[in-house]
């Protein structure tokens, strides 16, 4: 009887260690994925002022959009919480798309070599951000499954492991295609 009790206690300890280490692994993968997103967002933040300066000379009457882009860029850089950064990034992406649509109406701007290079860089960065977001959301999914599944949810609650936040579009207005009128 004593051996069975000792075996059960050992099994419980080994199982707890296993689930704890698995939770730590998932949490660190999620942090690493968020870090990857941050790298591409930083590149995007550095590109936006150059893009705005190039467009400014051609589309001076779109001043409000450019001011919004600068404001959102600064807010995104200063965002501390993941959810705050996600919300700001969604608005920033929407305004960058609007800027690209506006550029379509200016043939001289579209022909500008500097603008073409910036646009190509931005498209590359946006693709990398999209891929990073997918990877991050995959790590959040795996973390959340582990945090919510039995018996690892017991270890997660004891040691304070939490669900991750998905990087997703927050409201239906952002899901609609952009419409511009001149």
Helices and strands as residue ranges (DSSP letters): H 2-56, G 60-62, H 63-78, H 82-103, H 107-111, H 113-148, H 152-159, H 172-175
